[in-house]
Amino acid sequence: QVQLVESGGGLVQPGGSLRLSCAASVSFTSLHGMGWYRQAPGKQRELVATLGNNGNTNYADSVKVRFTISRDTAENTVYLQMNSRKPEDTAVYYCNAWRYLPRRRDYWGQGTQVTVSS
């Protein structure tokens, strides 16, 4: 079982920055990748950014350039640096990790609220 613990959510003003962290209970080498999703009120959960264990990244068009996903392999932690925040970025952000066993198996954190408001 993989446990994911998120931190770093909160209130930020438009244009501000915030960094989310997600610590995994297993090493990156036992996963195929990690990423972040978000869910705004009344909307479906959507992909924000992913980072494969080969280093490949993928971003939603709405966050490209503004957000950066990275990892600290020694700490088994993935980060999401969010700059130039917009009100539409307000959502609950979920950390995700996946493995192929051989079918894909997804693991989720508990979610952290991020609110962009003046």
TORDO-326917 format. One record per atom (N, C-alpha, C): residue in one letter; y, z, x. Coordinates in steps of 0.1 Angstrom, whole numbers, plus 5000, padded with zeros to 4 digits. Example, Ala and Ser with C-alpha at 12.3 -4.5 7.8 and 13.67 -1.06 7.14 Angstrom:
# residues 2
A494350785132A495550785123A496750785132S497850715128S498950715137S500050795129
This chain:
# residues 118
Q498850005008Q500050005000Q501250005009V502349925005V503549925012V504649995004Q505350085010Q506450145004Q507750105010L508750075002L510050025006L511150125001V511950165010V513050265006V514350205010E515150174999E516550115001E517550225002S518650185009S519850275010S521050185012G522250245010G523450175013G524250125001G523750134989G524450084977G525650174974G526550124965G527750194961G528750114956L529950164955L531150094950L531950034961V532349904960V533149834970V534149754963Q535349744969Q536449664963Q536149514965P536649424957P536549284959P537049244973G536349164980G536649124994G536149225004G535649335000G535149435009G533749405014S533249485023S531849475029S531049595026L529749565026L528749665024L527449625031R526649725036R525349685042R524249765035L523249695031L522049755025L520949765036S520149875035S519049885044S517749905036C516649865042C515349875035C514349915046A513850025045A512850075055A511450055049A510549985056A509149965052A508250065058S507150105051S506250205056S505150145065V505250005067V504349935076V505149855085S504549805096S505249725106S505349585100F506349505106F506649375101F505449285104T504649315114T503549225118T502449225107S502449335099S501449335088S501949275075L503149225075L503849155064L504049005067H504248925057H504648785059H506148765058G506848865052G508248855052G508848965043M510148975044M510849075035M512149005030G512749065020G513949005015G514649095005W515649034998W516449104989W516549014976Y516449084965Y516649024952Y517749114944R518349064934R519249134926R519149104911Q519549204903Q519449184889Q520749244883A521549154877A522749194870A522349234855P523149314848P522949344835P522749224826G521649214818G521449104809G520948974816K520648984829K520248864836K518848884842Q518248774846Q516948784853Q517148824868R516148874873R516148904888R516248774895E517048774905E517248644913E517148674928L516748574935L516648584950L518048584956V518148674966V519448674973V519248624987A518248674995A517948635008A516548675012T515848595020T514548635026T514548605040L513648675047L513448665061L511948665064G511448555068G510048545071G509648615085N508448645087N508148715100N508148615111N508348485108N508648385119N510148375122G510948445115G512348445117G513148355108N512448275100N513148185091N513848255080T515048215076T515848275066T516048185054N516248235043N516548155031N517648235023Y518648165018Y519748235010Y519948164997A520348234987A520848174975A522148104978D522447994971D523647924974D524948014972S524848104962S525948184958S526348284969V525448314979V525748414989V525848355003K525448225004K525548165018K526848185024V526848215037V528048235045V528548375044R528548435031R529048565029R528048675033F526748655030F525648755033F524848715045T524348815052T523448795063T522248885062I521048835063I519848915064I519448925078S518949045082S518549065096S517449185096R516849205107R515849315108R515949385121D515449505121D515149585133D513649605134T513049525142T511549535142T511049675147A511749735156A511249865160A511349975149E512349955140E512450055129E511850005116N511249885116N510649835104N511649825093T512849795096T513949795086T514549655085V514849615073V515649495071V516949525065Y517949455068Y519349475064Y519949355056L520849385048L521649285041L523049315043Q523749245051Q525149255053Q525949175043M526749235035M527449165024M528949165027N529549055029N530949045032N531648965020S532948975020S533748905010S533148924996R532849044992R532249074979R533049024968K532348984957K532948934945K532449024933P533149034922P532749104911P531349064906E531048934907E529748884902E528648914911D528948984922D527849034931D527349174926T528049224916T527549354910T526149344904A525249424908A523849424904A523149534910V521849554905V520949634912V520249544922Y520249594935Y519649514946Y518249574949Y517249484950Y515849534952Y515349474965C514749564973C514149514985C512749464982N512349354988N511049294986N510249274999A508949284998A508149245010A506949175004W506349085012W505149015007W504148995018R502948975013R501748945021R500948845014Y500148765021Y499148675015Y497748735018L497048765008L495848845010L494548785005P494248655002P495148545006P496148514995R496048564983R497148534973R498348624977R499448574973R500648644976R500648774968R500948884975R501149014969R502549064972D503349104962D504649144964D504849294962Y505649354970Y505949494970Y507549504967W507849614960W509249624956W509749774959G511049774963G511749904964G512149954950Q512750064949Q513250124937Q514550064932G515249994940G516549934937G517750024940T518849964944T520050034947T521249964940Q522050044933Q523149984926Q524349944935V524849824934V526049784941V527049734930T528249794931T529249764921T530449714929V530949594925V532249544931V533349544921S534249634923S535349654913S536549714920S537749674915S538949734920S539349854912
